[in-house]
Each structure stands twice: as C-alpha cells, then as structure tokens.
Amino acid sequence: MNTKHSKSQVEELLKYLKELQFNSSNTALRRENAVWAATLLYFTICYLLFKFAFDNKEKIPEISIFIIIPVLFLIVTFFFLFILFIHTNYGLYTNDMSFRSILMKYIFILINKKELPENFDWQIDPSHSFPETIMNELRNDTRNRHEVNIDMIFSPYKFFLNFLKKKIIKDEIKKQKSELLNREIQKIQLHEAIIYNIIFIPTIILIMFFCLIFFKIIK
C-alpha cells in the first residue's frame, strides 16, 4: 500500500495526530478525576450511614428483619454499582492511555520518516472512525493494560509483602525476585485494585456494624 504523502499532507496529518493526542490526554485526566470523585462520594455516603446507625443504635434493633435485609441489600447493590462505575472508567482510562501511546508512536514516525509505514491499513470500519491499523494496535494494547481477574484484588497486598521482603531479607537473589515480582504487577491494575479495596473495606465494616447493632451485640 502506498503511503507516500506530500510535505503539506504529512504536516497536516502530524498536526491532526498531535491534536488528538492532546485531547486524549485531557480525557484520560477527566476519567481519573471521575474515579476519585466517585470514591470520595462513596466514603461520604458510608460516613453518613455510620453516623445514622450510631445516632439511632437504640432504635435499629426494633426494626423488623424484613426491613433491615432490604436495607443491607441496597447497600450491597450500591457498592457494586460504584465498583462497576470505577471499573468502566478504568477501562476507558486505559483505552485513552493506549490511544495516546499509539498516537505518539505515529507522531514520532512522521517526524522521523515523513511518511507512514508501508503496511499501514487506511481502511475504516463503520463502527469507529480510525484506520484499521490503529484500531488493531489499540485493541491489543488496551487488552494488555487492563487485564481483569479476581487475583488483581490481592495485588496491593502482594506488592506490599514483596516490598517488605526486599527490605527485610538479606539474600540478594530473593531480593531481586521480590523486586521482579513487583515489576510484573501492572501499575494501572494496582491502582484500580487499591481503589476497590478502599471501597470494599468500609462497606464490610458498615454492614457488620449494622448487624451488630441489630442483634444487640453493640448497645
């Protein structure tokens, strides 16, 4: 496929890619801010529920179990909706990061070689508005950056244990192994897992607190 362009075409393409890269950077920042705003909102709600439970701990045991169970169900549902919101935003955030990285790659190619690679596929699928080569790279890069599995929840604890091992143990081989294990943990995955944990822990404490008051263990 011929990818030769005139100097003016290359300059226009380069300018367009730079604008896209700048806009994707701003979008990624907004998504990250949305995640932290949602986390702060969740903590505020938890605090208000804690305060309500503490201020009404004499009345809660008198509430019927047929009311308290739906209330706890709503708290759990609310928790999962926040988790879904954060997960979705991190998926879009990593997509923006991948897109920015790929755009930077082609910006440098254009600056250096003044033309796109010969195998660059300009075909545009109706479902998106970018050439197929960029979309294929975007899918692969996003998949590598945002791998989601149940083990990722424990990654902050694994990271902390490996960090302690590196600081405490004297064996150099074991130190290097601990450092390597931490390097293998995707930082974006670690970041996401930390937020899940700091939302999960107060939710469990809140539910336990309600149950302890309801069953008159806390008076």
C-alpha positions in Angstrom: 0.0 0.0 0.0 1.4 3.3 -1.0 1.7 5.7 2.0 3.7 8.4 0.4 2.4 11.9 1.0 3.3 15.4 0.0 5.1 17.6 2.6 1.9 19.5 3.3 -0.2 16.3 3.8 2.4 15.0 6.3 2.3 18.3 8.2 -1.5 18.3 8.3 -1.6 14.7 9.4 1.1 15.3 12.1 -0.9 18.4 13.3 -4.1 16.3 13.5 -2.4 13.5 15.4 -0.9 16.0 17.9 -4.4 17.5 18.5 -5.9 14.0 19.0 -3.1 13.1 21.4 -3.6 16.3 23.5 -7.4 15.7 23.6 -7.0 12.1 24.7 -4.6 13.3 27.5 -7.3 15.7 28.8 -10.0 12.9 28.5 -7.8 10.5 30.5 -7.3 13.1 33.2 -11.1 13.7 33.5 -11.7 10.0 33.8 -9.2 9.7 36.6 -10.8 12.6 38.4 -14.2 11.0 38.0 -12.9 7.8 39.7 -11.6 9.8 42.7 -14.7 11.9 42.9 -16.8 8.7 42.9 -14.6 7.2 45.6 -14.9 10.4 47.7 -18.7 10.4 47.3 -18.8 6.7 48.3 -16.9 7.5 51.5 -19.2 10.4 52.3 -22.2 8.1 51.9 -20.6 5.5 54.2 -19.8 8.1 56.8 -23.5 9.3 56.7 -24.7 5.8 57.1 -22.3 5.1 60.0 -23.5 8.3 61.7 -27.1 7.4 61.2 -26.5 3.9 62.6 -24.6 5.3 65.6 -27.2 8.0 66.3 -30.1 5.5 66.1 -28.5 2.4 67.6 -31.3 2.2 70.2 -34.0 2.2 67.5 -32.4 -0.2 65.0 -32.9 -3.4 67.0 -36.6 -2.6 67.0 -36.7 -2.6 63.1 -38.2 -5.7 61.5 -35.7 -8.1 59.9 -37.9 -7.8 56.7 -36.8 -4.1 56.6 -33.2 -4.4 57.6 -32.4 -7.1 55.0 -33.6 -5.0 52.1 -31.6 -2.1 53.5 -28.4 -4.2 53.6 -29.2 -5.5 50.1 -29.5 -1.8 48.9 -26.1 -1.1 50.4 -24.5 -4.1 48.6 -26.2 -3.1 45.4 -24.9 0.5 45.8 -21.4 -0.9 46.4 -21.5 -3.0 43.2 -22.8 -0.1 41.1 -19.8 2.1 42.3 -17.5 -0.8 41.5 -19.0 -1.1 38.0 -18.7 2.7 37.5 -15.0 2.6 38.6 -14.2 -0.5 36.5 -15.8 1.1 33.4 -13.9 4.3 33.9 -10.6 2.5 34.3 -11.4 0.5 31.1 -12.0 3.8 29.3 -9.0 5.4 31.0 -6.6 2.6 29.9 -8.2 2.8 26.4 -7.3 6.6 26.4 -3.7 5.7 27.6 -3.3 3.2 24.8 -4.7 5.5 22.2 -2.3 8.3 23.4 0.7 5.9 23.3 -0.2 4.7 19.8 -0.7 8.3 18.5 2.7 9.2 20.0 4.3 6.3 18.1 2.9 7.5 14.8 3.8 11.2 15.6 7.4 10.2 16.1 7.3 8.0 12.9 6.0 11.0 10.9 8.6 13.4 12.4 11.4 11.0 11.7 10.5 9.4 8.4 8.0 11.9 7.0 5.7 9.0 6.0 3.6 6.2 7.5 4.8 2.5 7.4 4.1 0.6 4.1 1.8 -1.8 5.9 -0.4 0.9 7.3 -4.1 0.0 6.7 -6.2 3.0 6.0 -9.5 1.0 5.9 -12.1 2.5 8.3 -14.7 0.3 9.8 -18.2 1.9 10.1 -18.2 1.2 13.9 -15.3 3.5 14.5 -13.6 6.4 12.8 -9.9 5.4 12.8 -7.8 3.4 10.4 -7.8 -0.4 10.9 -4.0 -0.4 11.8 -4.5 2.0 14.7 -7.7 0.2 15.9 -5.9 -3.2 15.9 -3.0 -1.8 17.9 -5.4 -0.1 20.3 -7.3 -3.3 21.0 -4.2 -5.3 21.7 -2.6 -2.6 23.9 -5.8 -2.0 25.9 -6.2 -5.7 26.5 -2.6 -5.9 27.8 -3.0 -2.9 30.1 -6.4 -3.7 31.5 -6.4 -7.4 32.4 -9.2 -8.1 34.9 -9.3 -11.1 37.2 -10.1 -11.9 40.8 -6.4 -12.1 41.7 -5.9 -8.4 41.0 -7.9 -7.6 44.2 -5.0 -9.1 46.2 -2.2 -7.3 44.1 -1.8 -4.4 46.7 -1.1 -6.9 49.4 1.3 -8.9 47.2 3.0 -5.7 46.3 3.4 -4.7 50.0 4.7 -8.1 51.0 7.2 -8.2 48.2 8.3 -4.7 49.2 8.8 -5.8 52.9 10.7 -8.9 51.8 13.0 -6.8 49.7 13.7 -4.5 52.7 14.0 -7.2 55.4 15.7 -10.3 53.8 19.4 -10.3 53.3 19.6 -12.8 50.4 20.3 -10.8 47.3 18.7 -13.4 45.0 15.4 -13.3 47.0 15.6 -9.5 47.0 15.8 -9.4 43.2 13.0 -12.0 42.9 10.7 -9.8 45.1 11.6 -6.7 43.1 10.9 -8.6 39.9 7.5 -9.8 41.1 6.5 -6.2 41.9 7.7 -5.0 38.5 5.4 -7.6 36.9 2.3 -6.1 38.6 0.7 -3.6 36.2 0.7 -0.2 37.9 -2.7 0.7 36.4 -4.1 -2.6 37.7 -2.5 -2.0 41.1 -4.1 1.5 41.2 -7.5 0.1 40.3 -7.2 -2.7 42.9 -6.3 -0.3 45.7 -9.5 1.7 45.0 -11.6 -1.4 45.0 -10.1 -2.3 48.4 -10.6 1.1 50.0 -14.2 0.9 48.9 -14.7 -2.7 49.9 -13.3 -2.5 53.5 -15.6 0.3 54.8 -18.6 -1.4 53.1 -17.9 -4.7 55.1 -17.4 -2.7 58.3 -20.6 -0.8 57.7 -22.6 -4.0 57.1 -21.1 -5.6 60.2 -21.8 -2.5 62.3 -25.5 -2.6 61.3 -25.7 -6.3 62.1 -24.0 -5.9 65.5 -26.4 -3.1 66.4 -29.4 -5.1 65.1 -28.6 -8.2 67.1 -27.9 -6.0 70.2 -24.2 -7.0 70.3 -23.4 -3.3 70.3 -25.6 -1.2 72.6 
